[in-house]
Amino acid sequence: MEDGANAVRGEAALRVGGVTLVLRPSFAALVAAEGELGPLFALVERAAAGKLALSEMVALFWHCLRERPDGMMREDFAEGVTAGGLAAATPALKGLLGQILAGR
């Protein structure tokens, strides 16, 4: 794929700071996210109700990064996601939440 994301693996692409990053909701990534954010089904419910916090979305993305660019800190990543806007992040969020519910 042009953006490097493999849909068969449930991956999603996200542009942050002019770089396309790939989010992969692997078991290890989702366990790490759940450790920080609490149960993933509750996260999905908050998202469906329009009550997902920006910090929660960024945390989910951070844990699901397939590869982190050298030197990218979480604060830089969060600023980049915010600067890109919610509209740009929504397709990736939708893809990850769909994978959490459907599994692969």
N, C-alpha and C positions, 0 to 999 in steps of 0.2 A: 504494500500500500504506500501511497505517496507520503502520508504523514507518519509512517512507521508503526501505526497501531494495527494489531491483528484482531479483527472482529471475532474470529473463531475462538480466540482465547478470552474474549470479553473485554479486550483492551479499548481504551478511548484516548484520543489525542487532545492535548490542551496546550495552547500557546501561552507562554509566560516569558515576558521580557524579550520577545522576538525569537524565542526558541520553542520548537515543538517538542513537548515532553509526552511520554506515553505512560498512561495509568493502567496498571494491571491489577485487578482485584484477586490476587492469589489468596490462598488460605492464610498464609503467614501474614500478609498485608492486612487482611480483614481482622485477624485475631489482634494484631497490634492496634488497629483502629478501634476495635471494640474495647480493648484495655484502656484506652484513653477516653473514649466517648460513651461507653456504656453499650447496652444491647443494640445490635444493628437494626433489629426490627423496630425498636423505638425510634431510632434515627430516621428510618424510612417513614414512619408515621408522622414524625415532626415535619419532615420534608413535604409529605403529602398535604399536611395542614397549613403549609406556608410558615412554619415556625422553626425552620432550620437556621441556626445562627451561621454567620459567615465564618466564624472560627471553627465550627464543626465541619463545614464544607472543606475548608483549607486543610484541616487535620486529616480528613478522609483522603483527600488528594495526596497529601504528603506521604501518608503510609502506603498508598497504592502506586507511588512512583516506581516505574520499572528500573530506571537508572536516574541518579541524581547528578546533575552537572557538577564537575569539580568546583569546589569552593562555594556552592550554593547552600546558604544557611536557610533554616526554616523561615526566619523573619523576611529574608529577601524573597523567598518563594511566596509568602503570604502577601507581601507588597505587590509582587508581580501579578498574582491572581486578582487582587483588588484593582490594580491599575487597568487590567484587561476588561474589567466589568463583569457583572453577573450574567449578562446576556451571552457573553463569550464562554463562560464557564458552565452554563446550564446544560448543553448537550453532553459534556463529559459527566456531569453529576447525574443526569438522567440515565446514562449508560451504566454507571457504577451501581446506582440504586436498582436498576433492572437486574443486574447480575447478582446483587445481594438477594433479591427475591427469587430469581429463577435458578441460579446456580448453573454450573457447567461442569 
